[in-house]
Amino acid sequence: MAGSATAGYQILVVDDEPTVCKAIQMMLRYYGHQVQTAADGAAALALFDAGHFDLVITDYLMPEMKGDQLVTQIKQRRPGQRIIMATAFAEDFQAFGKPTGGVDFVLTKPFSLEQLRIAIDQVMAGTPPPPRSQNPKPPGSQV
């Protein structure tokens, strides 16, 4: 189970519940991803503006800035950004046509490690993880 084909992405996880953030972070690190977390939309935007993320995973129902509002802000900054919305209200998005504002995947909470991995695989399909240097050689070294 360890070692996903999509290991190695930079991922931002946004959720106002610390235990949820930590659990998702642990799941993602299990597959070799680099993960940063934010407890709200404002903190997420600060991290997003300061760095590069291959994927953003955000909760929908958060105080002050809901997930769809965060998605709108992120898409204004980087229109091609890949985003997964994790929510206990996924059926509402489909049943009532709530705007997802460019969300690539809606993941129903609670979800398993396998469901999260599948969602990431689907969203990131065709996007290889950034190259990693295992043992960088100093300048001028021999092969």
C-alpha positions, 0 to 999 in steps of 0.5 A: 500500500505504501508508495503511490504512483502520485507520490511527491506532490506539494499539497495544501490542506484547509480545515477548521477542525485540527484533528481532521487537518492532522489526519489528512496530513498523516494520510498524505504523508504516508504516500510521500506528499509534502503537506502544509495545513491551514485552519481557515481561508485567510491562513490558507491564502497566505500560505498559497500566496507564499508558495507553490502547491500542486493540489489544494484540499479544502473543507467546505463548511468553515467559519468566516470563509467557506470552502467555495469562497476560498476556491474562488480566491485561489482560482482568481490567483491561479486559474489552473490550480487543482482543488478537491473539496472535502465535505459532509454535504457532497450530496448537496453539491449534486442535488441542489447544483451548488456552485463549486467554483472550479473544484475538480473533485468533491470528496464526501466526509468521512472518507478513507485513505483509499478514497483520498488516494483515488481522488488525488489520482483522478485530479492529478491524472496526467500531472507527474510529481515534480522531480526529486533529487535523491542524492544531489552531486556537488558541482564538479563531481564525477558520475 
